[in-house]
Amino acid sequence: MTPDLIQTTHREDRQALGSLALIGGRFEADNTALFKALYERCNGRIAICSMASGVPEDVGAETVDEFRAHGFYAELIPVFYENRRESAHDPHLIERLQAFGSVFFTGGDQSRIVETLIQEGIETPALKAIRELYLTGGLIAGSSAGAAIMSGPMILGGTSLNAISRGVDMRESAKDDFDAFRLGEGLGFFSWGMVDQHFLQRGRVGRLIKAAQLSGESLAFGIDENSALIVQGSRGEVVGETGILFIDLRKASFEDGEFAVRSARVSFLDDGDAIDLQRGRPIPAADKRRTRVGRASYRSPAPVRRNAFASYGLHDLMLRLVESDPTFYSKDSASAFDAPQGNQVTLHIQRRPRRSRALRAVRSGEIRYTALNFGLDIHCAALDACPLNESTQVLRPDPSPGARLVLLGSTPINWPCATRNTLLSELREPVGVLATASGEPTAMAQRYLDWLAKENIQAELLPISLHNIERASRDRALLKTIDRMGSLLFTGGDQRRVTEALLHCAEATPVLHSIVTAYERGTPLIAVAASATALGARMIAEGDSVAAWRYGSSEDASFSGVVVERGIGLTRLGLIDQNFLRRHRLGRLLIACTAEQQRFGFGLCEGAGLIIHGNEHEIEAIGSNGVVVVELNLDRVRLAPKVPDPSGVRLYLLEPGQRVRLDDLAGATAQRSAAATALLQEALDDLARDYQIALGEKESVFNAPQWLQTLGDPVALH
């Protein structure tokens, strides 16, 4: 389909009495507010349609269980992509759909939904029944792919960088490349504009604007994860963890040649905000008030420079401008680089005098923001030279020789008693517990407090999360509490929550300054799983080894391969990965280290930990299994997607109890136990299998003997 042929699909002639719920993906089981909103609009009865998934029965059953846990009468309707020729025409299944009166589409691949419900260009009886449900008062809801199909024109795939720098990919092979920007037609339930999902999390502003331009839509809606736009008639309401980005292109201008959009208007709408879809007018929640300028207001651009399409990159800049003193600081920018095409994409965001509104509210101790009618320009131009990355480390810790970072590959709560005691000996009382990485920080922190209490270790909660970080940073009592802790323990969860909180609005917070000061003085920092990853200068944010072999590594948050982003920067030794064995992560660590030009990578095995001593010259393994260490000769390494060349690669295992200097890693690990050799062999077997899966090979061509020679212990070759 060429861009000039893209047009809005089905538009209802009759006024629909039903409602729509466009959910941005990662719809979490504990999102009570969103489940309640859905329940009210479907009277607690909903049919689950999982044809977007490659494993529809499994995903469908899980989704049914989640809805039933919230009191719904839910059932999976087995209309799948695989059986679409029969099921989408089956009168019995259509009758079951009609009996429920409302439908929920799960995530997956949006094209599978469309191709199931529209066959050979003709709407199936199943789709006609769903449309009738909507017209007569039913709820049509969908998460991720289930939200993408709601609009007329539909985004099929692609990153923001590719959309802006390269445009629509017309190659036949692009169908198999999710990073290639492609457009298609959705089902047209939502007639108010273009829709995208996983929006702020995956930095998709570029591709949404490009898609809206090509499809002739003047309004666009980016729905973030675990959040929803719920539509009844011409009113949309925002419900969920973060919110949506509303893009108004009615007064924007587009330039030919190198892509540029000027004078777009963007609004960030938070939980509780609404929008008049008929007029394209955002409506802030009743408790939102204008922000006030004070001593804490930002007066200069963000010191942490980020990729324009990084996770929450645009969101961070908007919130920073919401909390700014516009007399001194009213605009900011970020860039992204397409090295193969030789292009630089720059995003400019501005708080416009007398036109933009910056609002906030405090709810249950959390600050919620709304930004209305900010200006947005995007420009793509030729690039002379591409920097390696755009991250800037704003804090450079100078720890005492006795300081320690203790990085754990999995939660110690589940460690065997013998190995757990090694960790407990590293703790100094009182232990401050920070569940910043968790989506349920209070519940997660309580798990650790209960565990430490059973171990007779004094501990207390340090209530620091993404949504309360502004207040926490102004809480002098809390900052003093951090200072008096004997050690600080960061629980697991999502590494991005850690970086977004502690480097809030792209600047080191007073909370982070207090943590760094304590660490420099010698307070041990213990970081579990995702939090351990976040403490590096650069962090692996998402992606698996199969994706690494297939696509490589990028900073673009929507990239299908491995995504590497800015970390907190408490250690500069190299990239850190966790849950290393069970999730087969050697491939992604190798590819990421090569792309980032990192000499060392550290794979924290389950039940094990790595202690980095204050001067960063010595490291030590604790727990069980150990730590896989990757060392690259950056002048010789040739690893790349689809190129499993072991040249310049060395692999070591730091066994529990070993303490070594990095400049003598080979000598210190020359004598390795049989168990350690078996563990490294297992990791290499996983590496070969992931490569085989990535390339779709029936038989692996992975050169096992060559990779065996990368092991740091020459004895293993005999």
N, C-alpha and C positions, 0 to 999 in steps of 0.2 A: 504494500500500500504506500503510495507516494504522499508526501505531506499535503499536497493540494487536494487530495481526494478524501482526507480525513474530515469527517463530519459527524455531527451528533446523531446518534441512533434513536431508538424508540422514544417518543415523547407522548405522554398520555393526553388524550383529548378530554377525558373526564377528570374532574377534580378528585384526587386521591384522598380518602378519609383516613388512610393508615399513616404510619410513621416509619422513618428510616433511622438506623443507627450505623454510622460509619466509624468503625473502631480501627485505630492505627496499627494494630498488631500487638504481640506480646500481651494479650489480654489475660491478666493474672487472676488466679483463682480467688485471691483475697480482696479483689476490687469490689467491695460490698456496694459502694455507691452506684457503680455502673450496673451491676447485676440488678440492683433495686430499680434503677431507671428502666431497664429492659423489662423487668417483671411487670411494672405498672402499665407498660404499653402493649403487653401481649396477654395480660390476665394470667400469667404464670404458665402458659402453654406454648411450647415452641418445638418445631421440627428442626433437626440438625441435618445439614447438607454438607458433606465433606469431600465432594468430588474434586476440589482443588488440590488435595493431598495425594502424594504417591502411595500412601498407605491409608486409604480412606476409612477402612474398618477400624483400625487402631486409633486414628485421630478422632474419628466419630465417636467411638466408645468413651474415650477420655473426655471429650467435650460434653457428652451426655452426663457423665458422672459429675463434672463441675457444675453444670446447670442444676442437676438434681440436688447437689449439696446446698444450693441456695433456694431450695423450695420449689423449683420448677417441675412441671410435668413435661419431660423432654424425651425424645425418641429419635434414633438415627433412621433416616429414610435412605435406603440403599440405592439411590440414584447416583451411580459412580461414572467417572470418565471411562473406565474399562468396560462397563456394561451399558453404555449410553444408548446404543442402538435399540435396545429393548426397554431399559428401565425408564427412560424419559418419555416413553409412549405407553407405559403400563398403566391401565385404568385403576388397578388396585393401589399402586403406589401414589398415583395422583389423588385418589380419594383420601389416602392417609394424610397427604400434605394439606388438603382442604380441611380435614377434620381438626388439625392443629390450629390453623388460622394464621400462623406466623412462622417465619423461617429464619434460621441463623446459618450463614455460610462461614466455614472455617477458613484458615489460611492455607497457603500453598502456592500454586501457580494459577494466576487469574485466567489464563487462556484455557485451562482445563474446564473451568466453570462455563465460559462462553461456548466452547465447543461441545459441551454436554447439552446445554440448553438451546443452542441454535445449531441445527444440523443442515448442511447444504443450503445455507442462507435462509432457512425457514425456522421460525420459532416452534419449539416442540410443545406438546400438550402440557408438559411439566412447567415450562416457563409461562405459558398462558395462564395456568392455574395460580402460579405465584403472583403474577400481575393482578389477577382478580382479587387475591387476598389483600394486596396492598390497596387497591381501589376501594375495597369494602371495609377497611378499618384495621387490617392486620399490620404487624411489625415485620419489616424486612431488615435484618441486621447482618453485618458481616465484619470480620476482622482480617486485617492485612489484605490478602487477595480478595477476600469477601467484601472489603471496602472498595478496592480498586474497580470492581465490576459495576459499581453503583452508577458511575457517570456515563455519559454517552461516549465521547472519545476517552480512550483508556491507555495508560502507560503500561507497556508490556515488560519493560526492563531498561536497564542502563544507569550509569552513574551521572551525577551532575556535571562532572568534568567532561565526560564524553559528549553529553548532550550539548554543552556550550561550545566546546572546542571542535567537535567533529560533526555534530548534527545527527539526523536520522541515519541509521545504518541500513542500507537497502540490500546488502548481500544476503543470499540464501543461508549462508553459514551463520549469520547473525542470530538466527532463531535459537541456536544452541549456545550463544554467548550472552549471559545475563547482564554483562557490563556494556553491551552494545545498546545504544538508545533506539528503542523501537516503540511505535504507536499502533494501536488497533482500535477496535470498537467494543465498548462495554454494553451493559444491558439498559442503561438510560433511566434508571429509577430516579436518580438525582439529576435534576435538570438545571441546576443553578451554576454549574461551572465544572472545571477540571478538578479531579481529586487525586491525591497521592497519600501514601501511608508510610509508617516507620519514619516519619518525616524529619523531625529535629534530630532524632537519634542517628539517622543515616545521612544527614546533611544533604537533603534532596531539593533544596530551593532552586538550584540551577535547572534541573531537569523538569521541574514543575512549570517554571516560567517558560522554558523552551516549548514544552508540550502545549501550554495554553496558547502561545503565539501561533504554532502550526495548526492548531485545531480551531482557531478563531474564537476562543473563549476569553472573555474579559475579566472573569473572576476565577480564582483558584483557591483551593483549600488543602492545606497540608496537615494531616492528622497525625499527631505524635503517638508513640507507643503507650499502651495502657490508658489511652484517652479516647474520647469519642465526640463526634458531632451528631447530636440527635435532632432529627428534623421532623416537624409537624407543620404541614402547610408551608408557609413562607418564613417560618421562624426556626432558627437553629440554636440549640443549647449545648454548651460545652460541659462535659462531665469527665473526670478522670484525674490521673496522676499529674500530668503537665498541662497539655492543652493543644491548641491548633494555631497554625499561622494562616491568616487570611491575606491573600494577595489581590489587590485591586489594580487592574491594568487598563482601566477605562481612560485614563489620561496619560498613559505611558506611551513612549515612542520607541520604535525598533529601527535600528540602522542596518542597512544592507552590508554585504561584505563581511568583515570581521564582526562577529555577533556583538551587539550592544543593546541593552534596554535602559532607558532613562525615565526617571520620574514615576517609577512604580511605587505604589503605596502598600506598606505591609503593616499588619496589626497582629500582635501576639495576644490571643484570647485564652484566658485561664479557666480553670474549673469554676463554674457558676456564671461565667460571662455568656452572652448570647449574641445573635446576629440577625438582623432583618435582611433576609435573603433577597426579597423583592427590591429593596433599595440598595443593597450592598453596604449596610450601615452597621458597624459593630455596636453592641450595647454592653457596657461594663456592668458587673454585678453591683448590687445596691451598696455593699460595704466597701467598695473601692473608693479611695480618696487620692487626690493629687499628691505626688511625692514632694517633700520639702527639701530645700537646699540647706545643708548643714556642713559641719566640719568634716563629716565622713563622706561627703559627696565626691565623686570622681571628677578630677579636673584635667586629666590627660589621657591620651590613648592607652589601650591595654598594653602592658609591658610583655605579656606572653603572646607572641605572635603565632597564630595558628593557621592551619590550612583552611581555606574558605569553605570547604565542604566537609570539614571534620565533624564528628559527632557533637552536636549542640554548639558548634562554633558561632553560627549566626545568633542563636538564642543567647549565648553569653554576651555578645556585643550589644544586643538589644537591651538586656537587663542592666548592663553597665551604663548605657545611655539613660535608662529609666532613673537610675540613681546618680545621675551626673549633675553638675552645675553647668547648665548650658551656656552660661556667659563665657566659660573657658573651654568647654569640651562638649561639642554637639554632634560630632561625626567620627566614624572610625572605619577601618577597612581590613580586609584579609584577602590573601591570594592563594591560588592553586596553580600547579604547573603540569602541563602535558608535554613532557620531554620528547616523546616520539614525534609529535606534531610540531614541536617548537613553539608552543603557545603558552601564554600566561593569562589566566582568568582572574580578574580583580573584582571584588564585591565591595561596594561602598554603602554604608548605612548611615542615615542622618536623622537626628531629632530636629524637626523643622519648626522654626519660630511661629507661634500662634496657630499652627496647624496640628502638630503632634501633641498627644497627651500621654503623660507618664503617671500611672496609677499603682496603688498598692493597698493591701489589706493584711491584717494579722489575724490568723485563724488558728486557734489551739496552739499558739506559740510559733506557728509557721508563717513566714511572709509569702504572700501570693501577689504576683505582678500582672499587670495588663499594660500593653504598649499599643497606642492607637495612632494610625496614620503616619508612621515613620517613612522616610524616603529611602528608596533602594535603587541603586544603579549597578549594573553588571557589565563589564567590558572584557572582551577577549582580544589580545594583541600578540604580535610576534615576540618571542622571548630570545634574548641573546645568550643567556646562560641560566641554567636551572640549578638552584641550590639543592643540597641533599634533603633538607627539611626546613620547616619554618618555626620549629620550636625554639623557645628562649627559656633558659633556666634562670629563674629570678632569685632563687636562694641557692647558695653554694655552701653546704654545711662544712664546718671545720671541726669535726668531732675530736674529743680527747682520745688518746690511745686506748683507754679502757672502754670506750663506747662500743655498743654492739647493735647491729641489725640482725634480728632473728627472723628468717623468712621460712614459712612452713608450707609444704605442698598440699596439705589437707587439714581439716579441722582436728585439733588435738583431742577434742572431746572423745573421738572414736579410736584414739591410739591405744594399743595394748599398754598395760600398766608399766611394764619394764621400760619401754621406750618413752612413755609419758614422763617418767620421773626425771629423765635427762633434761627435758624441756622445763619442768617445774623448777629445777635447780637454777635456771636462768632468770626466773622471775624474782623481782624485789617487791616487797609490799610497801604500801598498798598498790594494787594493780588497777589502773584506769582502763575501763573497757569502752572502746569506741566501735559502734556497729554502723559506721558511716557507709560502708559498702552495701549494706543490706536494704532491701525494699521494705522490710519490716524491722526497723532498727530496735524498737523497744523489745519486741519478742526475741530477736536474735541476741541482744545484749543480756536478756534475762537467762537464756540458755547458758551463756558463759559465766554469769554470776553464780548460777546454781552449781555449775561444775566446779568452779573455784572454791565455793563454799564447802563442797564435799571433800575437797583436797585440803581444807583448813587454811586457805589462803585468803587474806583480806582483800576485797576488791570493791569497786564502786563504779557505777555507770557515769560516763561522760556523755551527756545527751547532745551529740553533734551529728546532724544529718544535712542532706542537701537543702531541705526546705526550711531549716532553722539556722543556717550558717550565719546569716546576717545578724540575727539577735545574739547567737553564741559568740560572735566576734566582738560584740560590744559588752558582753557579760564579764566584768572584771573578776567577779568571784569565780567564774568557771575557768578563766585563764590562770588564776592563781592556783586553782585545784590541779590543773594540768602540771603546773610547776612543782607541786609538792608530791606528785605521784612517784612511787618507786620504780615503776615500769608502766609502759603503755601498750595495750593489746588491741590491735585492729582485727575485727572479725572478717570472715569471708563474705562474698556476695558478688557485686559487680564492680570491677575496677574503675569504670567510668564514674560511678557515684562518688568514689574517693577523690578523683581528680577534679570533678565538677564542684565538689563541696570545698575542698581545701584550696583550690585555685579558683575561687568563685569569681565570676565575671572576668576571667583571664588575669587575675592578680592574686598573689599570695595573701591569704587572709591573716588576721591577727592570731587565729587559732593555729594555723600552720607555723607562723613565727614562734609561737609558744612551744609547739611540738619540736621544732628544729632546735630551739634553745635548750630544751630539756635533753635532747639527744646529744647535742654537742657537749653538754656537761657530763654525760655518762649514763643518762637514763636509758635502759634497754628498750628498744622498740620491737615488739613482736607482731608480725603481720601474717595473717592466715590467707593462703590461696590467692584470691583475686587482689586482696590488699597488698600482698607481697609483690605481685606484678606491678602494681601502681607505684611502688616506691622507687622504681628505676627512673632514669632520665627519659627513657623511651619505654613504651609498654605495648605488648601485644594485646589489642582490644578484643578481637574476635577473628574467627576463621579456623579451619582445621587443616590437618596435613594434606588431605586429598585436595582441598581448594588451593593450598600452597603450591603443590606440584602442578596443578592445572593452570592457575592464573598468576601466581606470584604474590607480591606484597605492594601495598599502597597506603597512603594517608587518607584517601577518599573513604568516608565512613560507609558508603554504599557499595564498595568494591566487593566482588564475589570471592576474592582470595583472602589473604591474611591482611588485616587492618592494623597498622602500627601507628600509635599516637603519642603525644606528649604525656609524660608521666610527672610525678611529683619531683623527682630528681634528688632523692636522699642518697642514692648510690649511682656511680657512673661506671661501674665495672662492666656492664653489658646488659643484654636482655634477660629477663627472668620469666620462666613459665612454670605452671603448677598443675597439680593433678596429672602428672606427666605420663605415667605408664598407662593408666586405665583409659586415658583419652588419646593415646598414641600421638604425642605431640612433637616427636623428634623432627619430623619433616617440616612442620611450620616454624620451629625454632631455627633450623638451619637456613631455610629460605629467608626468614625475617632478618636474621643476623647478617646474611650476605647483602640483602637489599639495603640495610641500614649501616653497612660497613662497621659492624661491631665485632671486635676481636673475640669476645667471649659471650657465650650464652649458657644459662644455668637452668636445667630441668629439674624441678623439685618433685621428687617422687612422693607418692602417697605415704603418709606415716613418717616422713622424713623432713628435715629442715636444714637450712644453711645459715651459719653465723658468719656475718661479715664484720671483722674487727675494725676498730675505729680508723686505723690508717689505711684500710682497704688493701693492704698487702697480703693479709692472711685471711683464709676462709676455713671453715670447719663444718663438718657434717654431723648431724645428730639424728636420733630416732632410728628408724629401720630403713631398709632398701638403700638409701643414699641419694646422692645428687649427681645427675649426668651433666658433665661439663663439655661444652662444645668450644673448641679453639679453632679459629680460622686464620690462616696466613692470607691476609687481605691482598697481597700482591699476586698470589697464585690461585685463589679460590675461583672456580668457574661455575658454581651452582646457579641454576636458573630454573624457571618453570619448564618442565618436560626435559630438563637436562640434568640427570642425576650423576654429575661428575664429582667424584670424591677428592679431586686434587685440592690440596691446601686445607684439608679438613682433618682434625684430630678429635677423637672422642675419648673421654676419661670417665671413670666413676669414682667419685669421692665417697668412700665408705664411711658408715657411722663411726665416729670417734677419730677420724683422720683430720688433722689440722695441717694445712700446707700453705706455702707461699706460691702465689700465682706465677712468679718467675721460675719456680722449680716444680711445676705441676707434673711434668712427665716423670721426673726422678722420684717424686714423693708418692706417685701412684703406680710405680713399676711393679710392685708385688701386689697382685690382686687375688682375692679369694675366688673359689669356683662359683660361689653364688653370685659374685659381682660379674664374672665373665658371662654367666647365664643371663643375667639381667640385661647386659649390653647386647648380647645376642638377640634377646627378645625384642629390644628396641629396634635393632636393625631389621629383624623380620617384619615388624610393624611398618617400618620405613618402606621396605620393598613392597609390602602388600598395598599400602596407601598409594604408592607410585603406580602400581598395576591398576588399581581402581580408577585413579585419576585419568589415566590414558585409555581406559576401557579395553585393556589387553586381556586376552584369554589366558595367555601364558606370560609370566613376567620375564622381561629382558633385563631386569635389574642385575647389575654386575656385583653379586654377593662377595666374591673373593676380593675385588678392589675395595669394597667398603669395609671388609674385615681388616684390611691393612690400615684403616683410619683409627683403629683402637689404640689407645695409648700404651697398652701392654703388649710388647712383642711376643711374650710367651704364648699369648692366645692364638698365634698363627700356627703353632705346631700341633 
